[in-house]
Amino acid sequence: MEFFNQSKEHKKSLPKRAYVPWNEIDDAILLRMHKCKIAKTRMVCFFERSVGAINSRIKKLTEEM
């Protein structure tokens, strides 16, 4: 039962849009924010995703260019 409670708590701590696929509009906004040097903390709040998700997506998008 303890394991169940731990995993339930873990789910509560995930950002609202964790694991939701990125779309083209979000990608464009993210790249613009990155180019304008908007703070990652603001991006996290705007996209409702983790810092790791933001960093990974920026890396993926900038490597494709």
N, C-alpha and C positions, 0 to 999 in steps of 0.2 A: 504494500500500500504506500510505503514511503516513496518508492520510485515513481509511482503515479503522481503523487503530489509534487515531486521535484520537476517532472516534465511539464506539469500544468503551470508551475511557476515560471519555467523557462519560456513557455509560449507567451506569457504575459509580458515578458521583458523584450520581446521582439518588436521592431518597428512595425507600424501598421501595414506598410506595403512590402514587407520582407517577402522575398520569393515571388513577387508579382513580376511578370516579364516587363522589361522596358519597352517603350514604344518610340516611334520616330520623333514625336513632339518632345517627349522628355529628353531624348538624346540631344536634340537641338538646343533645348534650354540649358541642359547640363554643360554642353560645350561652350555656350555663350557665357554662362556663369564662371566657368573655369578660365576662359580667356580674359574675363573682366576681373579675375582674382578675387571672386567672392569667397568669403570664409567657408570652409567645409562645414562648420557648425550650422551656418545658414542653409547650406545645401541639404544637410540632414533634416532640418526642420521642414524645408520646402517640399522635398521629395518623400518624406516620411520613410527613410531608409537609413541603414547604418553607414558609418564612416567607411567601413570596409567595402560595402556595396558601391558607394560613391567613388572610392578610389579605384576599384576594379573596373567600373564602367568607363571612367575617364581614361584609364590605361588602354582598355580595349578600343575605344573610339579614336584615341590619338595614334595608336599603332596602325589603324586601318587607313589613316590619311597619307 
